[in-house]
Amino acid sequence: MNGSAAHRVVVVGGGFAGVQAVRGLADAPAEVTLVDRQNYTLFQPLVYQVATGALSPAEIAVPLRRIFRRQRNARVVLAEVKGFDLDAREVVLDDLPNGAGQMRLGYDTRLRFDGRDQVTLLQGSLYVDSGGLGIGPPLTIHTPAGEVRHIGTQFQIRVSGNATDIRVREGRVALQRGGVVARTIAAGDALEVRGSEERWQHGLPSFGAEWEWSASLAPPLAIEDRPLAEFLAWMAREHGWQLHFDDEALQRQAQGIHLHGSLEGLDADAMLERVALVTGVPLDLDEGVLWVGKR
Ligand SMILES: Cc1cc2nc3c(=O)[nH]c(=O)nc-3n(C[C@H](O)[C@H](O)[C@H](O)COP(=O)(O)OP(=O)(O)OC[C@H]3O[C@@H](n4cnc5c(N)ncnc54)[C@H](O)[C@@H]3O)c2cc1C
């Protein structure tokens, strides 16, 4: 939030209601962010005319950015909203604008979408999970320290004033300046850049308090009929744990055990406890390793 605005408002959906809501806030002392998974608003009453060939699709679909180009307190973000954390006052967005994975924003984060694969982190915390090594086209994140490009990874960036903190959990990211790779940050490394000063940390754990804000924003996993193995892999990825099965037979068995019900509202420990109880498979978390089976 900049000093001039009293409130920040997020409007989800640029349909009839969303467009009117943003317009209605044009003179309000507020920064308004409109999020839609499409970059246009659709005038649905004329869909029939398009279907019968009387109109072309372009005549009933208007780009949202064009509608609000002159509204100074409004900006449009192209993303899918996956959920809300009302206590933390956070909106969870899924699908990066280039479709390369998942992105989470901390409260008080200001992000500008500059294009399909370009964003600028102006302030706050951004967590990216591109889904695995080598998957998806890379996204470029502009920060005061330079442009961050990832190579299929999990990482977070925090920007505060001119300080940029980049921390990599899996894979590696490149920090570029003027299109040239200036630094490569690997898993377990953190680089803090403050003006011309740099501070490196190495050998950092992939789990623990530093990463928990992003895990707390993870969209809930629907476990109904999901194999135990998938649930465990998801937990390990979200929390940065290593997964260790007692033996290969148990690992195969975990594919065939299906979960039922819901784990919504439970924290990580309670989820493990509940799943261990209903499946009869011992689960034990110790120093970032999730042990499956007897140790
Ligand atoms: C064929 C047709 C003809 C119609 N004719 C008339 C008519 O003649 N008169 C009339 O009064 N009404 C008509 N309606 C109904 C009218 O179009 C709807 O009532 C109106 O569009 C509802 O407005 P809305 O803003 O609530 O939702 P929508 O217009 O549906 O807009 C919702 C927006 O939210 C976005 N969105 C949804 N979920 C997410 C998410 N998770 N993350 C990000 N973005 C998301 C969507 O992309 C969409 O842009 C018609 C509807 C249809 C389908």
The ligand as a Gaussian input file, in Angstrom:
#p B3LYP/6-31G(d) Opt

LIG

0 1
 C      -26.077000     -16.762000     -22.623000
 C      -26.458000     -15.827000     -21.512000
 C      -27.378000     -14.796000     -21.733000
 C      -27.749000     -13.920000     -20.721000
 N      -28.644000     -12.922000     -20.974000
 C      -28.980000     -12.034000     -19.997000
 C      -29.876000     -10.957000     -20.234000
 O      -30.383000     -10.806000     -21.332000
 N      -30.164000     -10.108000     -19.222000
 C      -29.594000     -10.267000     -17.967000
 O      -29.894000      -9.460000     -17.078000
 N      -28.738000     -11.284000     -17.709000
 C      -28.413000     -12.161000     -18.685000
 N      -27.551000     -13.210000     -18.423000
 C      -27.024000     -13.365000     -17.064000
 C      -25.864000     -12.411000     -16.818000
 O      -24.911000     -12.514000     -17.868000
 C      -25.229000     -12.783000     -15.494000
 O      -26.210000     -12.654000     -14.491000
 C      -24.050000     -11.869000     -15.166000
 O      -23.062000     -11.994000     -16.146000
 C      -23.497000     -12.219000     -13.789000
 O      -22.467000     -11.310000     -13.528000
 P      -21.298000     -11.668000     -12.548000
 O      -20.346000     -10.505000     -12.533000
 O      -21.869000     -12.082000     -11.238000
 O      -20.589000     -12.976000     -13.155000
 P      -19.897000     -13.191000     -14.552000
 O      -20.350000     -12.196000     -15.569000
 O      -20.074000     -14.635000     -14.861000
 O      -18.364000     -12.890000     -14.259000
 C      -17.591000     -13.696000     -13.417000
 C      -16.116000     -13.402000     -13.730000
 O      -15.318000     -13.959000     -12.700000
 C      -14.228000     -14.655000     -13.269000
 N      -13.878000     -15.714000     -12.328000
 C      -14.686000     -16.682000     -11.842000
 N      -14.027000     -17.440000     -10.954000
 C      -12.754000     -16.934000     -10.877000
 C      -11.602000     -17.308000     -10.126000
 N      -11.600000     -18.342000      -9.273000
 N      -10.472000     -16.587000     -10.289000
 C      -10.445000     -15.530000     -11.153000
 N      -11.528000     -15.137000     -11.875000
 C      -12.662000     -15.843000     -11.737000
 C      -14.741000     -15.157000     -14.616000
 O      -13.676000     -15.342000     -15.526000
 C      -15.660000     -14.018000     -15.042000
 O      -14.977000     -13.064000     -15.817000
 C      -27.182000     -14.086000     -19.441000
 C      -26.239000     -15.119000     -19.215000
 C      -25.888000     -15.962000     -20.240000
 C      -24.854000     -17.072000     -19.974000

